[in-house]
């Protein structure tokens, strides 16, 4: 079962959600049949949870999240992080930036006190999520816009300066979100992020950048639409906004 979990997380990182949608139900049934509630939970929340949002299946995403919210432990565990991640993304997908920020912020201190951020995959994904909810919170709550903008910018700098080839392009994406929030043109930053995203195999993030560049370059738009079609995305606009939220990104306009 552990191999299956790692496989699903790798597929999610690579943005291969159509394949995940085919695998996850059977894997979950097998885990439950063997009494592996830990394994079943790890397949439902965290990165694999993105699968149901890409497919627009909000009810399934909510049901999966409910399993994580029932997880009990004396300390902040990996499952708490996975549940926090899934819940924040669900709010982002639904376009509720204020709720996404509150959901994330409620667990951030506990996450930082755990040892989980010593793991690069968790650290980069958690930082990127923090930047995303900060951008979404800035849009949703104008009174806190300056603080949320500064938070997103700070996370972007951490990612761009971090060791590890895939942190920098994620940081550049957040910088593009800050540029859009400020009313500027995020196109140069989106273009700058693409080589690193492609090299790292972050297909969802690369497709999101190309989605926002589609008004500038038809080839980027075609590539983004092809990706979302192949991965059976129900509402590409919502998936893109979840992956890189901000004020309306006006790349290419």
Secondary structure, 3 states (H helix, E strand, C coil): CHHHHHHHHHHHHCCCHHHHHHHHHHHHHHHHHCCCHHHHHHHHCHHHHHHHHHCCCHHHHHHHHHHHHCCCCCCCCHHHHHHHHHHHHHHHHCCCHHHHHHHHHHHHHHHHHCCHHHCHHHHHHHHHHHHHHHHHHHHHCHHHHHHHHHHHHHHHHHHHHCCCHHHHHHHHHHHHHHHHHCCCCCHHHHHHHHHHHHHHCCHHHHHHHHHHCCCCCHHHHHHHHHHHHHCCCCCHHHHHHHHCCCCCCCCCC
